Amino acid sequence: MASNWFYTYQFGPFGDYFSGRTNSLKAIFYWGAQAAGAWVLGNMYLDNTKYTRTTRAWTGFYLIAGSTIVFFGGGAAFEYAASAPGFVPIDAGKETGRFIGPFLLYACYGIYDAWFQIYTNYLIGAISNDSETLSRYAGFYKGTQSAGGGISWALNGFVFTAKNGNKLTSTAQFWVMVVPCLLSIAFFGIYCKTFVKDFTDESAESGVSAMKAH
């Protein structure tokens, strides 16, 4: 559920700190950073069979844990600075110096998005070599992911609003975004310990498939 949860803050309240044209500019680099991050982690490492399956899983775990702390730590620092009274939206064309830091932060958000999605899919793929089994896990993941994203957008657009008398500050929305990601780190660790093995028991999977067919 966390994998699409943070979009609401990143594309909503975070964008309010930038002028209209600057907001559009930084979005280009978000998706560019996402593509680069996906290629680096997925193509160069997680798909590299030179390393064992468990080594790749645990290294990915440490990467996700570290990037969660570093990227969102930087996000918290920016959020508290930007929420101070008198903050003026950033315009890249007029204030390049003010733009660089938040721009790099947003690029890191894009990289994190790619890493989170790719790592989750890698862990699903490490559970089995049976395509039917994997399709069920992947379908469940995508459904849960979409539900999380939908709930997050609904809370921001229909529940946490001034009209309903309970509008969240952007700082509060930032922490609502971060908590599920922090909880995911614990689940990733438990998952690696419990499910990820260097070798899949092909005979057991064949037996299960045969029973299904019968």
N, C-alpha and C positions, 0 to 999 in steps of 0.2 A: 504493500500500500504506500510505502514511503517513496517509491521510485518515481512517481509523478506528483507527489504531494507538494514538493517545493516550487513547482511552476507558478502557483498562485502568487506567492510572494515575489518571486524573481521577475515575473512579467507584470505584476501589479504595483504594490507599494514601493518596491525598489525603483521602478521606473519613474515614480513621481519626483525623484530627486534630480531628474535631468530635464532639460528643455526638450520640446518635441522632436526637433531634428537630431539632437544628441541621443535621445532615446532610440531612435531608428538606427543611428550609426552603431551604437554599442550592440544592438541585436544582431547585426551582421557578424560581428566578431564572436558573439556567443555561439552561434551555429558553426562558425569556422573552427573555433576552439573545440567544439564538441566532435567534429569530424576528425580533427587531428588527434584528440585524446582517444577516440575509438580505434583509430589505426595503430597508435603506439601500444596501447594495452592489449588489444585483441590480436592484431596481426603479428606484432613483434614478440609478444610474450605468452599470452594465454593459449594461443594456438601453436606455440613452439614445442614440439614433442621432444626437444632436447632435454627439457626439464620434466620431472615426474608430475603426475597429476596432483598429488598432495602438495608438492613444492609450489606449483603454480597457484593452487587454491590458497595456501597460507600466505604467500607473498602478496597475492591480490587482497587478502584480508588486511594485511598490515598497510597496504597502500590506501585502501578505503578508510581504515581507521585514522591513519595519519592525515589524509586529505580532508576528512570530515572536521577534525579538530583545527587544522590550519586554515582551511578556506572559510569555515563558518566562524572561526575565531576572528579572522580579518573582517568578515561580514558584521560581526557584533561590534567591533571597534568602529567601523564606518557608520553603522546604524545609530549608535549612541552619539556620535559626532554630528550626524546629519539631522538628528531629532532635536538638536538644541535650538532654542528660539532664535529667529532671525536668519536661519539657513536659506540661502537662495539657490534655486535649481541650477545645476551645472550646465554650461553651454560650451561645448568643445571648441567651437569656432572663436570664442572670445577668451576662454580660460583654459588653455591647454594644460597648464600646471595642475589645476584642480581636477581635470578630467582623467589624467593618467592613472592615478591610484584606483579610483572606482572602476575604470575601464579594465584594468588588470584583474580586479576582483570579479568582475562580471565574466571575463574570459575563463577564470578559474571555476566559476559556477558552471559554465558550459562543459569544461573538461570533467568536472565532477559528475555531471549528469551522464555523460558518456561512460565513464568508469563504473558508475553504479549500475547502469543498465547492462553493460557487457559482463560485469562480474556476476551479476545475478543469473544471467543466461548461462554463463560458464558453469556455475554451480549446479544448475538444473541439468546441463549436459553431462556433468560428472557423475550423476546418480545412476545412469543406466546406458547400455548400448542398444536397447530395444526402442525402435522408432515409435511404436504405439505408446509405450510407457512415457516416452519423452514428450510426445504430442499432448498427452493428457496434462502433464506437469506444466508445459508451456502455455496451454490454453487456460489452465487455472491461474497461472501467474499473470497473463495478460488481462484476464477478467478482473482479478483483484487489483492490478495496477490501475486499470481504468476506473474502477470503483473509488479507489483512493483519490485519484485526480478529480473525479466528479464531486466527491464529498468536499474536498478542499475548496474548489471553486464555488460550490453552493454555500458553504459557510461564509466565504468572503463576500459573496454577492447578495445573499438573502438573509443571513442570520447576524453576522457581525457588521451591522450597518447602523448608521446614525438614525435612520428611520425607525429602527426597532429599539433604539435607546441603548444599544450595547456595542457601539462601534469600537473595534480594537485599534489601538495605536499601531503604527507601522512597526514599532519595536516589539510589541506583543505579538504581532503577526510573524515577525522574524523568529521568535522563539517557538511559536506554534509549528513553524516549518522545521526547525532544527530538531526538536525532540524525537519525532519518528526516525530521523536519520541516526541519531545517537542510539536509539533502541535497536535499530537494524544491525549495528555493529555487534551487539551481544548475540543476536540471532545468527549472524554470519559465522561467528566463532563456534557456536554450538553446532551449526550445520556442518562446518568443516570437520569438526571432531567426530561427529556421528555418522555422516553419510559419505564423505569423500574418501575413497580408497584408491590405491594405485592401480588395482586390477578389478575388473568387473567379473563376477561369476557367470560366465557365459552359459554353463550347463543349467544353472538355476533359472536364468531368464528364458532359456529355450524350453524348459519344463513348464514354466508359467504360460508361455505363448501357446504351447501345445494343448494345455488344459483349456485355455480360452477358445481355441479353435474347435476342440472336441465339444 
